[in-house]
Amino acid sequence: MMKKSMTKRAAYVLFFAIVLLSLIHALTVRKAYSLSQQTCVLLAEYLSQKITAEIQRPIQISRSMAMSTDEFSSFLASAQNPENDSEIQAYLSRIKKEFSLAEVSFVSEKTHIFYYADGEKSTDVQENDLGAWYIALKGGAKGILSVYRTDEDAKDSTLRFSARIEQNGEFLGVVMTSIYVRDLLALFALLEKQYNVKINLSNSTGLVMLDTNFVDIKTASVAWLLPKNNADDSFRYIRTGVTSYAVSGRAGVGDWYFVMRGSEPFSPSQLFYLCAIFVFGAGLTVLYALRKQSHFADYRPKITANSSQTDPLTLLPNRNFFKDTFGERGVFNTTRYQSLAVFDIDFFKEANDTLNGNDVLVAVVKEMLYLLANRGMVLRWGGDEFLVLFEMPIDNAYALCRQFVRNIKDAGLVTVSVGLTEVRISDKIKKNYYRAACLCYNVKELGGNGVKRG
């Protein structure tokens, strides 16, 4: 009863521990987890603003130049006069130097001449040569942000913003300003190292436009991290793994998106579940240990025996106890025991050579004591042979013995042979024992691992 009480107490402790953890989770953890998500979103918004501010430089400069239509009108009008090339080049060069740009250029729709800040110019440039961006701007687009790759690395590649020049609704040309991608990626790397995150800029389809691994992003995509609704400008938190996350939202430049990915320590919610699993597992382990211990402790016969009457290994009563109690040559002086069994371990010598023989004996005895459950007595008769007295009819004892044989076999260490007989009060104890022993040996002659009654 004491062990059962301990098992119940352990079960109650396990139950209340899980309830307590659940309450703590409900009251504090969810709020903390929400704050953690909010912190990640705020960090993403902050980093996006830092990067966007750098990208805005060419955008603002291009738009400011495009809005200076009077100044550009004179340039565009005189573009066909070679004498004005130096004046145009000086203007573009001043803008490039003043704002630390990679390149400044413009193209005239009327003359199809392309001017650069370094003094170069291309004449008779056709629309098809300029590309889709020029056609889009001529068609009404106000500006286009793009990455212009010049080689396989970021050394000379640029981020370019092209703005439409118009006057009274008439398309006059395009002005373009660029910054070096390498400068942007240096900012990316600095922020990634400082905040232990990964940063991408992608277009609206999810194709990565800027990444510190510039060489490997030709086909990289983060489309699965972008909102399905393009009208949604807010940043959103996405759990991508056990400790990994992503935050994505509009970058504030063109139709580009900012994506920040990182990992965080186990969230309070995850720690709660880990603690709950640990407590639950520990509780099950304790309950299992108590139950296994009770196999041997609860069901060991409550007898009074001295050291000479007790087997020191299994703590079972031994043959001396049996003789002193009943007299080996006498008769049973009680009707308490209705059935008698003899069992021993099959091929115990081989098992003793390959396994720990004492552990095998104790494990087999524990199983019988557990199944018997104080409804009889188990005695160690000698070596690997045991005697069982059942306080039950032979049919019940037979079912128990069959279960015992199955359980031992399923354990995978050894098998046992059992001989079972009904106790006859009129016969001497030795004769009752002899019948069970002969039945046990019959099973062993057939290969063991079985029960025979008679």
URDA-V511968 format. One record per pair of residues at least 24 apart in sequence whose ideal C-beta (glycine too) atoms are under 6 Angstrom apart, sorted by the first residue. I is the first residue (numbers start at 1). J is the second residue. If there is no record, write none. Layout:
I;J
I;J
//
This chain:
3;294
3;298
6;290
7;290
10;286
10;287
14;283
17;279
18;276
21;275
21;276
25;272
29;268
29;269
29;272
32;268
33;267
33;268
33;269
36;267
37;237
40;237
40;247
41;235
41;237
41;247
44;235
44;247
44;260
45;235
47;191
48;251
48;258
52;251
52;252
52;253
55;253
58;161
58;177
58;179
59;161
61;99
61;177
62;161
62;163
62;175
62;177
63;163
65;175
66;163
66;165
66;175
69;167
72;165
76;108
76;172
79;108
79;111
79;113
80;111
88;115
89;119
92;117
93;117
101;177
102;158
102;178
102;179
102;180
103;178
104;177
105;176
106;173
106;175
107;173
107;174
108;173
109;171
109;172
109;173
133;162
137;164
137;174
138;171
145;253
145;254
147;209
152;215
153;215
154;181
154;182
154;185
154;214
157;181
185;212
188;212
197;260
197;262
198;261
199;260
200;259
201;251
201;256
202;257
203;256
204;255
222;259
225;259
226;257
295;366
295;369
295;370
296;366
296;369
299;369
299;373
299;374
301;377
311;380
313;358
314;365
314;380
316;378
316;379
316;380
317;379
318;380
319;381
322;379
326;429
329;430
330;429
331;428
332;425
336;391
337;389
337;423
338;392
338;393
338;423
339;390
339;394
339;397
339;422
340;389
340;421
340;423
340;432
340;436
341;388
341;418
341;420
341;436
342;387
342;419
342;436
342;437
342;440
343;386
343;416
343;418
344;384
344;385
345;384
345;414
345;416
346;415
346;417
346;448
348;384
351;414
360;413
360;414
367;407
368;404
371;400
371;404
394;422
398;453
401;451
402;451
405;451
409;449
415;448
415;449
417;443
417;444
417;448
418;451
419;452
420;453
421;454
//
